[in-house]
């Protein structure tokens, strides 16, 4: 790590405060690059390898990174991911980038632009393994992580150095009861916040051994996770409900083939876990002996905020239980008044915490508006929740235009802007519908430009276009073509109705503001 920190300075001219974009597969160079940046105080932004060249452009330009660290490619279910080719396309549109550092991972032939691109293994030659850490203010920016919000443009969540480190370390210690003799496996990709906090920073600062893998839970076989747990004698496994639901579907025989006796603690994150999946995880993976920690938190919170502490908190399947010590969470109405037990409301945090985001990068106003204006005197999480008589929190999902597909966060507006950039599309509205496996699935209602025909081919092309614009994870599960979208008289798309239609529910509630009732009937017909 120190070798690369010196390389950043000496070869790529990165100075304290300069931004570095990291677009790598799940290989050791990824945490090495992050920690090397931290060592010299260069804020980094990790861009998930599944994001497209276009998404990379937006993130590099917003952060004005001068260096991109990437690889010649990555592997996903045996298929090559052309990371360097994406970077080449992106840097055409990113004036801030001076250099690209390329890790040799797949051996794929790639183009190296003289003067701009350097191989990692060549750049590090001759660099010293001694790099004293830069002395920094506790509030010095640590990293920027772009996440979806309620507008078309992802926001750069800014985390700073000391508070983030303190709370990720403490939460790893207490929530996972982690010791330096443990082997810890958080299965998240480092491109998401879970990977930042619980693959890299928390467990490493606790001195634990961390497992990382490049790939997918069903490749080469549906027992990939269990083979890894057995091989490395993993003690703590931290994964997403969506993965657990897939394992349930694939069958118990796969975990049963492996010795999982090393496991002593299990965790989940990213979305609410349904009690059936919780019970299965407990029985089949945990052998009935491992506690489960259902941990609620967000990119913005930096570390786990609502969670059981193993051995100390009695769990209830489906509840993230109670706030972490020091966290003041509450379920309130729009005026900030706590709602009675058992009633749904807005989940807020009433006092600051060390690992909270400090701002939206270069957009303090958006930070204020998004998080601090909805509920007087509190941080609004965007989540709905209820608290039961025992003070346990039950998270009910997002209340804003953010959807969670397989635990990945996507903004409906972001997908809509990708859709309307397709030459055949006139207007688009995106909603989430419940999905047994992925929690939520994306449904896009689309009207075409006049004269364009709604063939299956066009529908497919529209899906692919979203994949190219944002990344494969944002491709709608369904594209529904319609003549018009239901709107209020003031022209606002009535998403609630679309959500009902997408999930096949009868439309409930007030529809008197609908501009054109026939649109609704039409959308239903198209469903048949
Ligand atoms: P992200 O910032 O991408 O990690 O997404 C954060 C969102 O994921 C939260 O606002 C919740 O909607 C959801 N979430 C995370 N953890 C949990 C959990 N344990 N239970 C329910 N929802 C969760």
Boltz pocket constraint, residues with backbone or C-beta under 6 A from the ligand:
constraints:
  - pocket:
      binder: B
      contacts: [[A, 147], [A, 193], [A, 194], [A, 268], [A, 269], [A, 270], [A, 271], [A, 272], [A, 273], [A, 294], [A, 295], [A, 296], [A, 297], [A, 298], [A, 299], [A, 300], [A, 306], [A, 320], [A, 381], [A, 382], [A, 383], [A, 395], [A, 397], [A, 398], [A, 404], [A, 407], [A, 408], [A, 409]]
      max_distance: 6.0
